[in-house]
């Protein structure tokens, strides 16, 4: 996280979130990273066959609709 100047806020494994007791139990399911300036990056894993072009979903959240419009 040094490159982004961020800090890991939370890490949840498949076992912690869903009680999974299989090969995915120790894999990270959700992770949240806090960035300077009150921004966060939330990451989530999906157990699906990977296909190019569907591996990344990006969601941006702003304090207001006006703030979002200003940055788009």
C-alpha positions, 0 to 999 in steps of 0.5 A: 500500500506504500505506492498508494499511500494507503492503509489496509482497513479490513480483510475478510476470508471466505471462511470468515464471511461464509463459513467456507470449509473448502479450498477457498476458505483461506482466500481473501473475499473482501478487502478495503483500503483507505487512501489519503483524502478520504477515499477508499478502495473496496475489493471483492473476489468472485469464485467463477470461471475467469473470462478476459474482460469480466475480471474487474468491476469498479465502483466510485462513491462521492460525497454528493452528486455534484462532486461526482459530476465534477470529477467525471 
